[in-house]
Amino acid sequence: MSKRILIVDDDPLLCDTLEEALTEAGYECYSVLTGREALRYLESELPDLILLDINMPDVSGFEIARHVRADPRTGQLPIIMLTIRLDAASRKQGMEAGADDYLTKPITTSELIERIRAVLSRGSPG
């Protein structure tokens, strides 16, 4: 059974590109373009990993990560932040919000897949 990844990013082209690459790598993907959509999705579905942008039009990735970590149902889901924010303060804030990894755009799909595999291998309790 393939691992399911929720992609949360407000760039539809990037979502399509990521979905295509990750599907080719054997993952099942679902994309949402807003933070609210991500939170609604998580009410009914539990992906194996969340790929999360910080700069969202409604709810920031930081807020989404904190919400995910605070909910006992989703609290253990691995989160990888994928963002254009290069600064150390944003990285620190992302990790404090609950990210398991913090990657900056642009990133090659091969590196992203490597990092996803690494986070999934260390983070899946069952």
C-alpha positions as CSV (number, residue, x, y, z in Angstrom):
1,M,0.0,0.0,0.0
2,S,1.5,3.3,-1.0
3,K,2.0,6.1,1.5
4,R,-0.3,9.1,1.2
5,I,1.0,12.6,1.1
6,L,-1.0,15.8,1.6
7,I,0.5,18.7,-0.4
8,V,-0.4,22.1,1.0
9,D,0.7,25.0,-1.2
10,D,-1.0,28.0,-2.8
11,D,0.8,27.5,-6.1
12,P,-1.3,25.2,-8.3
13,L,1.5,24.6,-10.8
14,L,3.9,23.5,-8.0
15,C,1.2,21.2,-6.6
16,D,0.7,19.6,-10.0
17,T,4.5,19.2,-10.4
18,L,4.9,17.7,-7.0
19,E,1.9,15.4,-7.4
20,E,3.3,14.1,-10.7
21,A,6.8,13.5,-9.3
22,L,5.7,11.9,-6.1
23,T,3.1,9.7,-7.9
24,E,5.9,8.5,-10.2
25,A,7.9,7.7,-7.0
26,G,5.0,5.5,-5.7
27,Y,3.2,7.9,-3.4
28,E,-0.5,8.7,-3.4
29,C,-1.0,12.5,-3.3
30,Y,-3.7,15.0,-2.6
31,S,-3.2,18.7,-3.0
32,V,-5.0,21.7,-1.4
33,L,-4.4,25.4,-2.1
34,T,-5.3,26.9,1.3
35,G,-4.7,26.3,4.9
36,R,-8.4,26.0,5.6
37,E,-8.7,23.3,2.9
38,A,-5.8,21.4,4.6
39,L,-7.5,21.6,8.0
40,R,-10.9,20.4,6.5
41,Y,-9.1,17.5,4.7
42,L,-7.4,16.5,8.0
43,E,-10.8,16.3,9.7
44,S,-11.7,13.3,7.6
45,E,-8.5,11.9,6.2
46,L,-5.1,11.0,7.7
47,P,-2.2,11.1,5.3
48,D,1.1,9.5,6.1
49,L,2.9,12.8,5.6
50,I,2.1,16.5,5.1
51,L,4.2,18.6,2.7
52,L,3.5,22.1,3.9
53,D,4.2,25.6,2.6
54,I,4.5,28.5,5.1
55,N,3.2,31.4,3.0
56,M,-0.5,30.6,2.5
57,P,-3.3,33.1,1.7
58,D,-5.4,32.3,4.8
59,V,-3.8,30.2,7.5
60,S,0.0,30.1,7.6
61,G,1.9,26.9,7.5
62,F,3.1,27.6,11.0
63,E,-0.5,27.7,12.3
64,I,-1.4,24.6,10.4
65,A,1.6,22.7,11.9
66,R,0.7,23.9,15.4
67,H,-2.9,22.8,14.9
68,V,-1.8,19.3,13.6
69,R,0.5,18.8,16.6
70,A,-2.2,19.9,19.1
71,D,-4.7,17.4,17.9
72,P,-4.2,13.9,19.3
73,R,-5.6,12.3,16.1
74,T,-3.0,14.0,13.9
75,G,-0.3,14.9,16.4
76,Q,2.2,12.2,15.2
77,L,1.8,12.9,11.4
78,P,5.2,13.8,9.9
79,I,5.4,17.3,8.5
80,I,7.9,18.6,6.0
81,M,7.8,22.4,5.5
82,L,8.7,23.3,1.9
83,T,9.1,27.1,1.6
84,I,10.9,30.0,0.0
85,R,11.8,31.3,3.4
86,L,15.6,31.0,3.8
87,D,16.1,32.8,7.1
88,A,17.1,31.1,10.3
89,A,14.2,32.7,12.2
90,S,11.6,31.1,9.9
91,R,13.4,27.7,10.1
92,K,13.4,27.9,13.9
93,Q,9.8,28.9,14.0
94,G,8.9,26.0,11.6
95,M,10.7,23.5,13.7
96,E,9.2,24.9,16.9
97,A,5.7,24.7,15.3
98,G,6.3,20.9,14.8
99,A,8.0,20.4,11.5
100,D,10.0,17.2,11.2
101,D,12.1,18.7,8.3
102,Y,12.4,22.2,6.7
103,L,13.3,22.5,3.1
104,T,13.7,25.6,0.9
105,K,12.5,26.1,-2.6
106,P,13.7,25.4,-5.2
107,I,14.5,21.8,-4.5
108,T,15.1,18.9,-6.9
109,T,12.5,16.2,-6.9
110,S,15.1,13.6,-6.1
111,E,16.2,15.4,-3.0
112,L,12.6,16.0,-1.9
113,I,11.9,12.2,-2.4
114,E,15.0,11.4,-0.4
115,R,13.9,13.6,2.5
116,I,10.3,12.3,2.4
117,R,11.6,8.7,2.6
118,A,13.9,9.7,5.5
119,V,11.1,11.4,7.5
120,L,8.7,8.5,6.8
121,S,11.2,5.9,7.9
122,R,12.0,7.5,11.2
123,G,8.5,8.8,11.9
124,S,6.1,6.0,11.3
125,P,5.0,4.3,14.5
126,G,3.0,1.7,12.7
